[in-house]
Amino acid sequence: MTTAPSTPSATATPRTAPAAPRFDTKIAVIVREDLAVWQKLNVTAFLASGIAHASGDIMGKRYEDASGHDYLALLREPVLCYTADAGALTRTHARALSRAVPTALYDSLDLVGLAVYGPRGIVDKITKGLKLHG
């Protein structure tokens, strides 16, 4: 005999996903909006590699999956990716320098990207007015 699946009672606690950790710091990568997609990805990868050296605790730990495969450590927090025109990128660079936060720069003749790492509020001020990539 089969029975219908039970329905949760009115007093049951709904299941929710665990809250994402909130970090006191923030990582932001800003690239020129007029680059080709492959160039944006390339610049972002280079800049993220620079930010990985910003402080001793920015990287997570190596990890192992259920099958025992070992994987490299990743940045411990999300990376927000922005795009900006040349003028906004120059202003953002000046803001980062004036706030003395760790900064990675991709600059081949023309400034095409930068990445910053620092306290959440300061990085928010540096990236104010920029649009998220996508």
C-alpha positions in Angstrom: 0.0 0.0 0.0 1.3 3.4 -0.9 0.8 6.5 1.1 0.8 10.1 -0.1 3.8 12.1 0.9 3.4 13.9 4.2 3.0 17.6 4.1 4.9 19.8 6.6 2.8 20.8 9.6 2.0 24.5 10.2 4.5 24.6 13.0 7.4 23.1 11.1 10.4 25.4 10.6 11.0 26.1 6.9 14.4 25.1 5.6 16.5 27.9 4.5 20.0 28.1 3.0 22.7 29.1 5.5 23.5 32.8 5.4 26.5 33.7 3.3 29.4 34.9 5.4 29.8 38.7 5.5 33.4 39.8 5.3 34.8 43.0 6.8 36.8 43.4 3.6 35.9 43.5 -0.1 37.7 42.6 -3.3 36.8 44.6 -6.5 38.1 44.3 -10.0 37.4 47.1 -12.4 38.1 46.7 -16.2 37.5 48.9 -19.2 34.1 48.4 -20.6 35.3 48.8 -24.2 37.6 45.7 -24.1 36.6 42.5 -25.9 35.1 39.8 -23.6 38.3 37.7 -23.8 40.4 40.7 -22.8 38.1 41.5 -19.8 38.5 37.9 -18.6 42.3 38.0 -19.1 42.7 41.3 -17.3 40.4 40.1 -14.5 42.5 36.9 -14.0 45.8 38.8 -13.9 44.4 41.3 -11.4 42.9 38.6 -9.2 46.3 37.0 -9.0 47.8 40.2 -7.8 45.1 40.7 -5.1 45.9 37.1 -3.9 49.0 38.6 -2.4 47.4 41.6 -0.6 47.5 40.1 2.8 48.3 36.8 4.5 44.6 35.9 5.2 43.0 36.7 1.9 43.4 33.1 0.7 41.3 30.2 1.9 42.8 26.8 2.5 43.5 23.9 0.1 40.6 21.5 0.1 39.7 18.0 -0.7 36.5 16.6 -2.3 34.6 13.5 -1.2 36.7 11.4 -3.6 39.9 12.6 -2.0 41.0 14.9 -4.8 43.1 17.8 -3.6 42.4 21.4 -4.9 44.3 24.7 -4.6 43.2 27.4 -2.2 41.0 30.1 -3.6 40.4 33.7 -2.5 38.3 33.4 0.7 35.7 35.9 -0.4 33.7 36.8 -3.5 35.3 39.2 -6.1 33.0 41.9 -7.4 33.7 42.7 -11.0 32.9 46.1 -12.5 33.3 47.8 -15.8 34.0 51.5 -16.4 34.9 53.8 -19.2 38.4 55.3 -19.4 37.5 58.4 -17.3 35.7 56.4 -14.5 38.6 54.0 -14.4 41.1 56.8 -14.0 38.9 58.4 -11.2 38.6 55.0 -9.5 42.4 54.5 -9.6 42.9 57.9 -8.0 40.4 57.1 -5.3 42.2 53.8 -4.6 45.6 55.6 -4.4 44.2 58.3 -2.1 42.9 55.7 0.3 46.1 53.7 0.3 44.4 50.3 -0.1 46.3 47.3 -1.7 45.9 47.8 -5.4 46.8 45.7 -8.5 47.1 47.5 -11.8 46.9 46.3 -15.4 48.4 49.1 -17.4 49.7 48.5 -20.9 50.0 52.1 -22.3 46.4 52.8 -21.4 45.0 52.0 -18.0 42.7 49.0 -18.7 42.0 47.6 -15.3 42.7 47.6 -11.6 41.8 45.6 -8.5 41.5 46.8 -4.9 41.2 45.1 -1.6 40.4 46.7 1.7 37.8 47.5 4.3 34.2 47.1 2.9 33.3 50.8 3.4 36.4 52.1 1.7 36.1 49.8 -1.3 32.5 50.9 -1.6 33.6 54.5 -1.7 36.3 53.7 -4.3 33.8 51.9 -6.6 30.9 54.3 -6.0 29.0 54.9 -9.3 30.5 51.9 -11.2 28.3 49.3 -12.7 28.7 45.6 -12.0 30.0 43.7 -15.0 27.3 41.7 -16.8 
